[in-house]
């Protein structure tokens, strides 16, 4: 196999770690999967630690480039569907899926994975709160947005484990209907 550069090594390592965990990952296995000698692999990277640092840096940069402008010029349901679509892209697009899955699986043992994953979840929480407070007002929004964020995170994380994002659109429609019902505790 002809390696096109360090990016291909990083992508394959990310895929392997996301799938098998860090404990089951070795540079020897990586070189075999890529069809390289260990010497050729070391031409591109110096150590497992450097490779992991490169994975974190590249993944972080890729996620930060995926900026998002909240939609607030529509109905609550449309705004939440737009938000859900954005987070599905972050979690499940080809370039991000293995990285986010790596963060999710390594967060119990790796400080940097925990920090990166927490930062993603804080962004999700903040965006949910902005959308919900815009439509429902700031009086009820903190609790309601926490509930919405928790439901969205549960579906996204279940999707990371199962390989697909579940029925988030149905969840949004039910949530929007619940918040628009007169006399509901969420209003």
N, C-alpha and C positions, 0 to 999 in steps of 0.2 A: 504494500500500500504506500502510495506517495503522499506524504504529509504536505499540506499547503502552508503550514506555519503554526505558530504557537496557539492561535485561536482554535484550531482544530483539536489540539491536545487538550486545551482548557475545556472545550465543549464535551469531549469524550469523558474526561475526568469528572466533570460536573454531572453528567448523565450516570456514570458508574456510582458516584457517591450518593446521589439522590436515590438510586435504586437499591444499593447494598449497604449504605452507611459508611462512615469514615473508618470504623474499625475493620471492615472487610475490604478496604481499598489499599492497594499497594502500587508503587510505580512499576514493579515487575509486571503485574497484571495489566496495567495501562499500556505498557510498551507492547505486550502480546496482542492486546485488542487492536492496537494501532498498526501492528505489523512492523514495529521498529525494534532495533536493538536498544538495550538500556543506554549504551553510549550515545546513540542518536537522540534518544529522549533527553538525556542530560545536556545535549547541545542547546535545547530550548529552555530547559528548567534546571534549577540547581537542587531543589529539594521538594519534598511533599508539602512543607510549610509554605514555600514560595508559591507553589501551585495553588494551594488553598487560598492564599492571600490574593492571587491573581483572579481566582474565581469570584471571591467576594467583591473585589474592586470592579471587575467587569460587570458583574450582575447589578451592583449598586448603580453604576453609571447608566446602564441600560434602563433600569427602572426610573431613574431620575429624568431621563430624556422623554419619558412617556407622560409629560405634563398633562394636566387635565383642567379644563375650564368647566365649572359647574353650570348646569343648565337650570336657570331659575325663571325663565320667561315662558313657562308652560305649566301644565298641571302637576300636582304632587306625584301622581303615578308616572307621568312621563319623565320627570326629573329623577325619580328613583330608578326607573328603568335605564336611564342614561348612566346613572351612577353604577348600577349593577353591571352594565355592559362594559364600562371602563374597568371595573375590578375583575371581571371575567377575563378581559384581555391581559391584565397584569398577571393573573394567576395561570392562565392556560394558553397564551400564545406560544408559538414554537420557541421563540427566543427566551421566554421567561419560565416556562413550565418546570424544567429541571432545576433551575436556580431557586425558584420559590419552594419547590418540593425539598430541595437540599436544605434550605433555611428551616423549613418546618420540621424536618426529621432531625437536624443537628442542634436545634435550639435547646434541648435539655442538657447537652454536654459541651457545646461550643459557645463561648461568650459572644463572639462576633456574630454568629448566626442568630443568637437570641436578641442581640441589639438590632440587627437588620430587620428581623421579623417583627419585633416590637414596634420599630419605626413605621413599618408598613401598616400595622394594625392601628397605630395612632393616627396615621393619615386617613385611613378608612373611617375611623371614629369621627375625626374632625369634619370630613366631607359630609358624612351622614348628618352630623349635628347642624351644619350650615344649611343643608337642604331642608331638613325637617323644621328647623326654627324659622326659616323663611316662610314656610307654608302654614305652620301651626302656631307660630309665635314663641317667644322665648320662655313663657311661663311653663309650658308643658314639655318643651323640646328636650331638655337634658335626659329625662327618664325615657321618653319615647325614642329618642335617637340611640340611646344605649341598648334598648330592646331591639331596634331595627339592626344596629351594628352586630349585636350578638347573634341574631338570626342569620345575617349575611355571612358572618365569619364561620358559623357552624356549617353552612352549606358549602362555602368555598373550601374549608378544610376537609370536609367529607369528600369533596371533589378531588382534592390532592391525593387522598388515599385511594379513591376509586378510579381516578383518571378522567373524570368529567365533572362538570360544575352543577349538577343537580337542576332542580326546577326553580331557579331564582325568580324568574319572571312571574310564576304563579304566586310565590311568596310576596312579591311587590304588589301585585294586584289585590291580594287579600289584605295586606297591610294598609294600602291606600284606601280600600273600601272601609276597613275598620276605623280608620282615622276620620273618614268623612261622614260616618254615621252620627246623626244628631243624638246627643245624650250619652255618647260613649265616654268611658273614663279616659280614653286617650286624647280627647279633644279638649 
